Amino acid sequence: MWICPACRQAMTQQGRQWCCEQQHSYDCAKEGYVNLLLVQHKNSKDPGDNKAMINARRAFLRAGFYAPLAERIVEAMFSHLAPDAEQILDAGCGEGYYLAQLQERLLREGRQVALAGIDIAKNAVQKAAKAYPNMQFAVASSARLPVADSSVDGVLQVFAPLGAAEAARVLAEGGIWIEVSPGPDHLAGLKAMVYDTAQVHHSETAVPDGFALQESLSVRFDIVLPSQDDREHLLMMTPFYWRAQKQAVQRIRTELTSVQADFQLRVLRKRPVQ
């Protein structure tokens, strides 16, 4: 599904390289991913989440704390995905946790659907590619997906930026876009320990042009955090960690024994072109 980030033409894999007809080539890393983020499209030297955030998030997710969300994502994808779907893209895949949950369901059902993910954080993509060699991964920006037009049947977007125009471009007609964002009460107890006045997140409610809303739901559940490591992983995988005072960090480690998760999940379907 990858296209050249320089000339936007189709690419093919030749050994350990992806190449286009204009002779642009991109080496596959030893972990199996390809870096398709051009220097001029970076917003910093090392964009995306840093190693500490990535490691914390992997530990937190692998401990199963967000399993209820993953279950709802998988259920929504399989409820709306076309029976003949061939490709799913995670636009902002991180370490590949949600793709892995989709893969487990696909294997149980005996369905052949290719899974791929992009993330702007190279360290996250390295981990994803190493852990899940049967999927394709690329370092790339969701603002300029290195993905062919109308080439995927499902797009997953969890806490990652993705414009409606890019989602519509890469989705095949009738393809679905699952969008997950924080709900108004997401991690409210954690935020209250970091900020004097925490802002409430308001999710997008307007349906983008070219899409039809198939489902919209709130996913809420309580998380019990039995250890200081669990609490620290939660804090470190969020932007709150870098804004928290030392006293707040210590208080979270010792006192935050539970917190509420609150997500908004929408399923949008690409309308046929009139």
N, C-alpha and C positions, 0 to 999 in steps of 0.2 A: 504493500500500500504506500510505501514511502515515495515521495517525490523530491527532486533536488531543491534544496533551499535557496540556491543561487539563481537558477533559471526556471524553476517550477516545472521541469519536465519529469517524466517517469524515469525511475531508476530500476536497475536489476542488480541482483547480488552476484558478484563474480569472485568466488573464493572468499577472502576476508575483506572485500570491498563492496561498497554500493556505488554504482557508476551510472551516469546519464549519457545521452547522445552527444552532449556538448563537452564530454571528457572531464567533467567535474567528478571527483571521486572522494569517498569518505571511508576511512578505515573502520573496521569493526574492532572494538576493544577485546581484550582477552575474555572478558565476562560475556561477550556476545552482543552488546548494544552498539549503536552507532551514534556518533555525535553530529547532529544536524543543526546545531545552534551556531550561526555565523557570528563572528566577532562583532560586526556592526549592529547586531540585534541584541547584544548583551546590554543589560543596564548596570552591570558592575563586573568586576573581575571574576567573581565567583557567585553568580546569581542564584536565587532560591534559598531554601533552608540550609543552614550550616550542619556540620556533622553532629554536633551535640543535639540539635533538634531532631534530626533524622534518627539517630540512635535511640533517643528517648521515645519517639513515636513508634518505632518498630517494637521496642520492649512493651510499650503500653498496649498496642494493638494485638500483639501476639499473646498477651495475657488474657485477651478476650473481653476487655472492658467495653469495646464498641461492637461486640458481636450482635446485639439486637439491631443495630443500624445496618450492619452487613447483611443480616437475614432479610430485612425489609428491602434493601437494594436489590438483592438477588431475586426476591419474589417479584418485585416490580418489573425487573428486566425480563424475566421469563413469562410474566403475565402479558406483556405487551410486545415482545420481540417476535418478528415474523418467523413462522416455522422453517422457512428456507434461508434464514439469516446466515451469513458467512463470516462477517467480521464485526468485532466490537473494539472500540478505542476508548481508553481511559485518558482523558485530557487533564493531566495533573495527577499521575499515578503514584507519586511518592515511591515507597518501597514495594508497591505491588499488592498490598494487602487485599483490597477489594476485588482486584482481578483474580486473585487466588481463590476467593470465595466463589466467584463466578465459574472458575475452572472446575472446582469440585462438583458443582451442580451439573455442569456439562458432561463431566465424566460419568456421573451417576445415571444420566439420561441417555448416554451414548450419542450425544450430538457433536458434530464436527463444526466448531465455530472457532475461527482464528482470533486470538486475543493479542492486543498490542497496547502499549502505554507510552506516553511522553511525559517528561517533566523537565523543568528548567534547571533543577538541581542535579548536577552530575553525580554527586555522592549517592543520592537516592536511586537514580537509575542504575548505578553500579550494583547496588544491593539487590534491586529488583531483578536485574538480568542474571545475577549469580544464583539467586534463590529459585527462579522460575525459567529455566532454559527453554521450555516449550512455548514461550511467548516471545514477541518481538518488542524491543524497547529502544527508544531514541531520546537523546537529550535535545529538547526543542522547546520553543515558546508556544503557548496556547494562542498567542496573538497572531502567529503565523504558522499554523500547523503544517508540517511537511507531509501532508496527506493528500492523496488525489481526490478530485471532485467526485462526489456521489459514490464513494468507495466503501463506506462503512454502513452497517445496518443499525448499530447502536453506539451512542456516545455516552460515556459516564463522566460526570463532573462533580467531584466531592471537594468542597472548600477550595476550589481553584477558579481563577478567572477564565471565562470563556465567553466571547461575544456571540450573539445570535447569528451574525453573518457567517462566522467561521463554522459554527455548528451546522448551519443550513448548507454551507458549501460542501462539507465532507460527507454529509448524510445522504444516503440514497433516498429516493422518493418513498415515503411511508416509514422511514427510519425513525427511531425513537431517541430522545435525549433525556437522560435522567440527571436532574440537577439537585444537588444536596447543599444546603446552606444552614448556618446556625439559626436556631429559633430564638425568640426574645429572651428566654430564660436559660439559654445554654451556658453552663458552667457559672451560673450566677453566684454561687457560694465562693468559688475561686476568685472571681472578679471582685467581689466585695472585700476580699482580703488584700487585693492589690491596689484598688483605686478608692479614693474617698467617695467619688460619684462615678459609678460605672455606666457606660453608655449601653443602651438597649439596641440590639441588632434588629433591623427591620428587613425582612426578606422581600425579594421582588415579587410583585403580584401580577403585573401586566404580562399578558401573553405576547411573545415576540411575533412580529409579522412573519408569515410563512409557516407558523406552527399552530397546532390545535392542542389544547390542554386535555390530556387523557386522565390524569389523576393528580390530586394534590393532598398531601397528608402530613400530619405532625407525628414525629417519632420521639417520644419522651420516655425516659427511664432513669431510675436512680442507679448510681454507681457507688459501690462500697469499696473503699480504698484501704485495705488492711495493713499495708506497710508504708514506711516512710519512702522507700524506693518507688512504690506505685504513685505516691503523691508527687514526688519530685519528677518522675517521668511525665505525668500529666502536665505539670507546670512548665517543664522545659520544652515540651512539644508545641507550646502556644507562644504567641508573641508577648504574652503577659510577663513571662520570665525576665525579659530584658528590660522591663519597666518596673519590676518589683524591687522595693527596698529590701535590704538584708533582713530587717526585722519581719517583714511580710513573708519572705521566703521561709524563714525559720518557723513562723507561725503555721504556714501551710503544711510544712513537713510534719509538724507535731499534732495539729488540730483538725485538719481537713480529712476526716474519716469517711465522708460521703459527699457526693455532689450530684446535681441533676444534669443529665444530658437532654438537650432539646434541639431537634433538627426539623427542618422543613424540606420535604422531598416532593419534587414535581416530575411528572412524566409528560413530555411534550412530543408530539408526532409531527414530522415534516409533511406539510400539505402538498398535494400534487400541484405542479405548475399549471396555472390557468392559461 
